[in-house]
Amino acid sequence: MRDVIVVGAGPAGNNTAFNLAGRGYDVVVVDLTRRIGDKLCTGIVGRECLERFPIDPGLVHRDVKGAVVAAPGGEVVSLGRQEVQAHVVDRVSYVDSLAEKGRNAGAEYLLGHRATEVVPEDQGWRVETVNGSGGRTLKARALVLASGFGSDLTGRVGLGRVGDFATGVQAEVMAPGVEDIHVYFGQGVAPGFFAWMVPTSGGRALVGLLCRRRGMGHLQKLVLRLQMEGKVTRVTRAPARWGVPLRPLGRTFGDGVLAVGDSAGQLKPTTGGGIYYALLASEIAAGALHRAFTRGDLSSDRLSAYEREWKDLLAHEMDVGYSARRMFEVLKDWQINLLMHMFASDGVFEELVDLQSLSFDWHSGVIARLMDHPMLNRALTFINPVLATLAPRS
């Protein structure tokens, strides 16, 4: 009987395993892939994230101080600061380095194993896995679900499913000469959301977008547009898609079980970024399990502390971000054009960029400041009086 089974070797699963194994617990991590970290992602992480969870500098493709933002009508605004705000990292190697920390702490990794059954038992949980040569039966006193969005395991253990989500699509392209991150808005580009071009290394870039539907078609149009503009020469890795939760699970704990990371919907609804929030939540999960083990009580009541703690840290950010996301989603192209033009011409962008509270990972303060800005309030009242009354504030 193990102490903990972790399903999923992404940032949340690896960091949970590292923190528990480092405390002396018998931990096994199960993941259906053989290449850890090989998941669709732009690989952009905030400066604060790498300061708290540092990596080998050789895994950082480039530092990010700002971005070039394009409105639907073609107006372009360059936003940036003197200080580095984020980093584009080798996502696969970064996540693999987190797994290596887990291994070095004593966690065992079963790669290429799919968890097909999760069954509660008197003394904990039984997990059945399959791979190409058969399968294994694992038993542990506690179970951590870090298997990402789209897994049905949270539903099987009684935690339900994420209530709202978007679809991400992304391709790797050759984009020689592109040095800045580009962000694109518009109903014809990424309806209700946004698209991006993120340069990595060796003249390559990631081109992708978030949307509700028809993502592949929108991505094809975006790549063609960038080719016609001379920014992209060819596609080097075929487009693929993934699900991005926009709301957390209604419940992230049960008897002897916790959900962490994308499985729990712990990410930024504004951008869909989840690495930092997953790492923070995984530390809280490991701490909650450690205290529960110490007291010999893995009941739902005891593990409810995990949800209280992660919500104290993240829920406000996620709620404000989701409200802003839903408000933005109903804007038409002419309304986005008007807002961006007003922000650029009246110096609102520069004012926001200069805010000390501006953060790559913590958005509620800037959203509140933006929504309280007199010019935005007037613009929203002109565009849609209902939006002006519903605008999220801190």
C-alpha positions as CSV (number, residue, x, y, z in Angstrom):
1,M,0.0,0.0,0.0
2,R,1.5,3.3,-1.2
3,D,0.9,6.6,0.5
4,V,-0.1,8.6,-2.6
5,I,-0.9,7.9,-6.2
6,V,-0.6,11.0,-8.4
7,V,-2.3,10.8,-11.8
8,G,-0.7,13.2,-14.3
9,A,2.9,14.3,-14.7
10,G,2.3,17.9,-15.6
11,P,3.4,20.9,-13.5
12,A,0.8,20.2,-10.8
13,G,1.4,16.5,-10.5
14,N,5.2,16.7,-10.6
15,N,5.3,19.4,-7.9
16,T,2.8,17.6,-5.7
17,A,5.0,14.4,-6.0
18,F,8.2,16.4,-5.3
19,N,6.7,18.1,-2.2
20,L,5.3,14.8,-0.8
21,A,8.2,12.6,-1.6
22,G,10.5,15.1,-0.1
23,R,8.7,14.7,3.2
24,G,9.3,11.0,3.1
25,Y,6.0,9.7,1.6
26,D,5.9,6.8,-0.8
27,V,4.6,8.4,-4.0
28,V,4.0,7.0,-7.5
29,V,3.1,9.2,-10.5
30,V,1.2,7.7,-13.4
31,D,1.0,9.4,-16.8
32,L,-0.3,8.2,-20.2
33,T,2.5,9.8,-22.1
34,R,6.1,8.7,-22.3
35,R,7.5,12.2,-22.9
36,I,6.8,14.3,-19.9
37,G,5.6,17.9,-20.6
38,D,4.7,17.3,-24.2
39,K,1.5,19.2,-24.1
40,L,0.3,22.1,-26.1
41,C,1.2,25.3,-24.4
42,T,2.8,28.6,-25.4
43,G,5.4,28.1,-22.6
44,I,5.1,31.7,-21.3
45,V,5.5,32.0,-17.6
46,G,5.7,35.1,-15.5
47,R,8.8,36.4,-13.9
48,E,7.4,35.7,-10.4
49,C,6.8,32.1,-11.4
50,L,10.4,31.5,-12.3
51,E,11.7,33.4,-9.3
52,R,9.6,31.0,-7.1
53,F,10.1,27.9,-9.1
54,P,13.5,28.4,-10.8
55,I,14.8,26.4,-13.8
56,D,18.0,26.1,-15.7
57,P,18.5,29.4,-17.6
58,G,19.3,27.3,-20.6
59,L,15.6,26.3,-20.8
60,V,14.5,29.9,-21.3
61,H,14.1,30.8,-25.0
62,R,13.7,34.5,-24.4
63,D,12.7,37.2,-22.0
64,V,9.5,39.2,-22.5
65,K,9.1,42.9,-21.7
66,G,5.9,43.5,-23.7
67,A,3.8,42.6,-26.7
68,V,2.5,44.0,-30.0
69,V,-1.3,44.1,-29.9
70,A,-3.4,44.3,-33.1
71,A,-7.0,45.5,-33.1
72,P,-9.5,44.0,-35.6
73,G,-9.4,47.1,-37.7
74,G,-5.6,46.9,-38.0
75,E,-4.5,49.5,-35.4
76,V,-1.4,48.3,-33.7
77,V,-0.2,49.2,-30.2
78,S,3.1,48.2,-28.6
79,L,2.9,47.6,-24.9
80,G,6.0,47.1,-22.8
81,R,8.0,48.0,-19.7
82,Q,11.7,48.3,-19.1
83,E,11.7,45.3,-16.8
84,V,11.3,41.7,-17.9
85,Q,7.7,40.6,-17.2
86,A,7.7,37.0,-18.4
87,H,9.8,34.4,-20.1
88,V,9.2,32.0,-23.0
89,V,10.5,28.6,-21.9
90,D,11.1,25.2,-23.4
91,R,7.9,23.9,-21.9
92,V,8.7,20.2,-22.4
93,S,12.1,20.5,-20.7
94,Y,10.7,22.7,-17.9
95,V,8.0,20.2,-16.9
96,D,10.5,17.3,-17.3
97,S,12.8,19.2,-14.9
98,L,10.0,19.3,-12.3
99,A,9.6,15.6,-12.8
100,E,13.3,15.1,-12.2
101,K,13.0,16.9,-8.9
102,G,10.2,14.5,-8.0
103,R,12.3,11.5,-8.9
104,N,15.3,12.8,-7.0
105,A,13.1,13.2,-4.0
106,G,12.1,9.6,-4.2
107,A,8.9,9.5,-6.3
108,E,8.4,6.6,-8.8
109,Y,7.2,7.4,-12.3
110,L,5.1,5.0,-14.4
111,L,5.1,6.6,-17.9
112,G,3.0,5.3,-20.8
113,H,0.3,4.1,-18.3
114,R,-3.2,5.2,-18.7
115,A,-5.3,5.3,-15.5
116,T,-8.5,3.5,-16.5
117,E,-10.2,3.0,-13.1
118,V,-10.1,4.8,-9.8
119,V,-11.9,2.9,-7.1
120,P,-12.4,3.9,-3.5
121,E,-11.5,1.1,-1.0
122,D,-11.6,0.8,2.8
123,Q,-8.0,1.9,3.2
124,G,-7.7,4.3,0.3
125,W,-7.8,4.1,-3.4
126,R,-7.2,1.5,-6.1
127,V,-6.0,2.7,-9.5
128,E,-5.9,0.3,-12.5
129,T,-3.6,1.3,-15.4
130,V,-3.0,-0.1,-18.9
131,N,-0.1,0.2,-21.3
132,G,1.1,-1.6,-24.4
133,S,2.3,-4.6,-22.5
134,G,-0.5,-5.0,-20.0
135,G,-1.3,-3.0,-16.9
136,R,-0.8,-2.6,-13.2
137,T,-2.9,-2.3,-10.1
138,L,-1.8,0.4,-7.7
139,K,-3.2,1.0,-4.2
140,A,-2.6,4.0,-2.0
141,R,-4.0,5.8,1.0
142,A,-4.5,9.0,-1.0
143,L,-5.1,10.0,-4.6
144,V,-4.2,13.2,-6.4
145,L,-5.8,13.9,-9.8
146,A,-3.6,16.1,-11.9
147,S,-4.5,14.5,-15.2
148,G,-5.4,17.8,-17.0
149,F,-8.6,19.1,-18.4
150,G,-10.7,16.6,-20.3
151,S,-10.0,13.6,-18.1
152,D,-13.1,11.9,-16.8
153,L,-11.5,10.9,-13.5
154,T,-12.8,13.9,-11.5
155,G,-16.3,12.8,-12.4
156,R,-15.6,9.2,-11.5
157,V,-14.5,10.2,-8.0
158,G,-17.5,12.4,-7.4
159,L,-15.9,15.8,-7.9
160,G,-17.8,16.6,-11.1
161,R,-16.6,18.4,-14.2
162,V,-15.5,21.9,-15.1
163,G,-18.5,24.0,-16.1
164,D,-17.1,26.2,-18.8
165,F,-14.2,25.9,-21.1
166,A,-12.6,27.1,-24.4
167,T,-10.6,25.4,-27.1
168,G,-7.0,26.2,-27.8
169,V,-5.4,25.4,-31.1
170,Q,-1.7,25.9,-32.0
171,A,0.9,25.2,-34.6
172,E,4.6,25.7,-34.8
173,V,5.9,27.8,-37.7
174,M,9.0,29.2,-39.1
175,A,9.0,33.0,-38.4
176,P,12.5,34.3,-39.1
177,G,12.9,37.9,-37.9
178,V,10.0,37.9,-35.5
179,E,11.3,38.9,-32.1
180,D,8.2,40.2,-30.3
181,I,5.1,38.5,-29.0
182,H,2.1,39.5,-31.2
183,V,-1.5,39.4,-29.9
184,Y,-4.5,39.6,-32.3
185,F,-8.2,40.4,-31.6
186,G,-11.3,40.2,-33.7
187,Q,-14.3,38.0,-34.6
188,G,-12.6,36.9,-37.7
189,V,-9.4,35.9,-35.8
190,A,-10.4,34.4,-32.5
191,P,-14.1,35.2,-31.7
192,G,-14.5,36.4,-28.2
193,F,-10.9,35.6,-27.3
194,F,-7.5,36.3,-28.8
195,A,-4.7,34.8,-31.0
196,W,-1.0,34.9,-30.6
197,M,2.4,34.5,-32.2
198,V,5.1,33.7,-29.7
199,P,8.7,33.4,-31.0
200,T,10.7,30.7,-29.4
201,S,14.2,29.8,-30.8
202,G,15.9,29.1,-34.1
203,G,13.5,31.3,-36.0
204,R,10.5,29.3,-34.9
205,A,7.3,30.6,-33.3
206,L,4.1,29.3,-31.9
207,V,0.9,30.5,-33.6
208,G,-2.4,29.8,-31.8
209,L,-5.7,31.0,-30.5
210,L,-8.5,30.4,-28.1
211,C,-12.1,30.2,-29.2
212,R,-15.4,28.4,-28.5
213,R,-15.7,26.6,-31.8
214,R,-14.2,26.1,-35.3
215,G,-10.7,26.6,-33.9
216,M,-8.8,24.8,-36.7
217,G,-10.5,26.9,-39.4
218,H,-9.6,30.2,-37.6
219,L,-6.0,29.0,-37.1
220,Q,-5.6,28.2,-40.8
221,K,-6.9,31.7,-41.7
222,L,-4.5,33.3,-39.2
223,V,-1.5,31.4,-40.5
224,L,-2.4,32.3,-44.1
225,R,-2.7,36.0,-43.0
226,L,0.8,35.9,-41.3
227,Q,2.3,34.3,-44.4
228,M,0.8,37.0,-46.6
229,E,2.3,39.6,-44.2
230,G,5.7,38.0,-44.6
231,K,5.9,37.1,-40.9
232,V,5.6,33.3,-41.4
233,T,7.2,31.2,-44.1
234,R,5.9,27.7,-43.3
235,V,4.3,25.4,-40.8
236,T,6.8,23.0,-39.1
237,R,4.4,21.2,-36.7
238,A,0.9,20.5,-37.6
239,P,-1.9,22.2,-35.7
240,A,-3.4,20.5,-32.6
241,R,-6.1,21.4,-30.1
242,W,-6.7,21.1,-26.4
243,G,-9.3,22.1,-23.9
244,V,-8.8,25.1,-21.6
245,P,-11.0,25.3,-18.4
246,L,-12.4,28.7,-17.6
247,R,-14.0,27.9,-14.3
248,P,-12.8,25.7,-11.4
249,L,-14.5,22.5,-10.3
250,G,-17.3,23.0,-7.9
251,R,-15.5,20.8,-5.4
252,T,-11.8,19.8,-5.5
253,F,-11.6,17.5,-2.5
254,G,-13.1,14.3,-1.2
255,D,-12.3,11.4,1.1
256,G,-8.6,10.7,0.4
257,V,-8.6,12.6,-2.9
258,L,-7.7,16.0,-4.2
259,A,-7.9,17.6,-7.7
260,V,-5.1,20.0,-8.7
261,G,-4.1,22.1,-11.7
262,D,-6.1,21.9,-15.0
263,S,-8.1,19.0,-13.6
264,A,-9.4,21.4,-11.0
265,G,-9.7,24.3,-13.4
266,Q,-7.0,26.4,-11.5
267,L,-5.8,28.8,-14.2
268,K,-6.3,32.4,-15.4
269,P,-9.6,32.8,-17.3
270,T,-8.2,35.9,-18.9
271,T,-5.4,34.2,-20.8
272,G,-5.8,30.5,-20.2
273,G,-2.4,30.3,-18.6
274,G,-2.1,27.7,-15.8
275,I,1.4,26.8,-15.0
276,Y,2.0,29.1,-12.1
277,Y,-1.4,28.6,-10.5
278,A,-1.0,24.8,-10.8
279,L,2.4,25.0,-9.1
280,L,1.0,27.1,-6.3
281,A,-2.1,24.9,-5.8
282,S,0.1,21.8,-5.8
283,E,2.2,23.1,-2.9
284,I,-1.1,23.7,-1.0
285,A,-2.3,20.2,-1.9
286,A,0.9,18.6,-0.6
287,G,0.7,20.6,2.6
288,A,-2.9,19.6,3.2
289,L,-2.1,15.9,2.6
290,H,0.9,16.1,4.9
291,R,-1.2,17.5,7.7
292,A,-3.9,14.9,7.1
293,F,-1.4,12.0,7.2
294,T,0.2,13.4,10.3
295,R,-3.2,13.4,12.0
296,G,-4.1,10.0,10.6
297,D,-7.2,11.5,9.0
298,L,-7.7,11.6,5.3
299,S,-11.4,12.3,5.5
300,S,-13.2,14.8,3.3
301,D,-13.6,17.1,6.3
302,R,-9.9,17.2,6.9
303,L,-8.9,17.6,3.3
304,S,-11.4,20.5,2.8
305,A,-8.6,22.7,4.1
306,Y,-7.0,22.3,0.7
307,E,-9.9,24.0,-1.0
308,R,-10.1,26.8,1.5
309,E,-6.4,27.6,1.1
310,W,-6.2,27.5,-2.6
311,K,-9.4,29.6,-2.9
312,D,-8.0,32.1,-0.4
313,L,-5.0,32.5,-2.8
314,L,-6.6,32.2,-6.2
315,A,-10.4,32.4,-6.2
316,H,-10.7,36.1,-6.3
317,E,-8.3,36.4,-9.2
318,M,-10.2,33.7,-11.1
319,D,-13.6,35.2,-10.4
320,V,-12.6,38.7,-11.5
321,G,-10.8,37.4,-14.5
322,Y,-13.8,35.3,-15.5
323,S,-16.2,38.2,-15.3
324,A,-13.8,40.3,-17.4
325,R,-13.5,37.4,-19.9
326,R,-17.3,37.1,-20.2
327,M,-17.6,40.9,-20.7
328,F,-15.0,40.9,-23.4
329,E,-16.5,37.9,-25.2
330,V,-19.6,39.9,-26.2
331,L,-17.8,42.8,-27.7
332,K,-18.0,43.3,-31.4
333,D,-15.1,44.3,-33.6
334,W,-16.1,47.9,-33.9
335,Q,-16.3,48.1,-30.1
336,I,-12.9,46.6,-29.6
337,N,-11.5,49.0,-32.3
338,L,-13.0,52.0,-30.5
339,L,-11.7,50.9,-27.1
340,M,-8.2,50.3,-28.3
341,H,-8.1,53.6,-30.2
342,M,-9.3,55.5,-27.1
343,F,-6.8,53.7,-24.9
344,A,-3.9,54.4,-27.2
345,S,-4.8,58.0,-28.0
346,D,-5.7,59.0,-24.4
347,G,-2.6,57.4,-22.8
348,V,-4.6,54.8,-20.9
349,F,-2.3,52.0,-22.0
350,E,0.8,53.9,-20.8
351,E,-1.0,54.6,-17.5
352,L,-1.7,51.0,-17.0
353,V,1.8,49.8,-18.0
354,D,3.3,52.2,-15.4
355,L,1.2,50.7,-12.6
356,Q,3.2,49.1,-9.9
357,S,0.4,46.5,-9.5
358,L,0.7,45.4,-13.1
359,S,1.5,41.7,-13.0
360,F,1.7,38.9,-15.6
361,D,0.0,36.5,-13.2
362,W,-2.3,38.6,-10.9
363,H,-4.9,40.5,-13.0
364,S,-7.6,41.5,-10.6
365,G,-6.0,44.8,-9.5
366,V,-5.3,46.0,-13.1
367,I,-8.8,44.9,-14.1
368,A,-10.3,46.9,-11.3
369,R,-8.2,49.9,-12.0
370,L,-9.2,49.7,-15.7
371,M,-12.9,49.3,-14.9
372,D,-12.8,52.3,-12.6
373,H,-11.1,54.5,-15.2
374,P,-13.5,57.3,-16.1
375,M,-12.7,57.0,-19.8
376,L,-13.5,53.3,-20.0
377,N,-16.7,53.8,-18.1
378,R,-17.8,56.5,-20.6
379,A,-16.8,54.2,-23.5
380,L,-18.7,51.2,-22.1
381,T,-21.7,53.4,-21.5
382,F,-21.6,54.5,-25.1
383,I,-21.0,51.0,-26.4
384,N,-23.4,49.1,-24.2
385,P,-24.9,50.6,-21.0
386,V,-25.5,47.2,-19.6
387,L,-21.8,46.3,-19.8
388,A,-21.0,49.5,-17.9
389,T,-23.1,48.2,-15.0
390,L,-21.8,44.6,-15.1
391,A,-18.1,45.5,-15.4
392,P,-16.0,43.5,-12.9
393,R,-14.4,45.4,-10.1
394,S,-12.1,44.3,-7.3
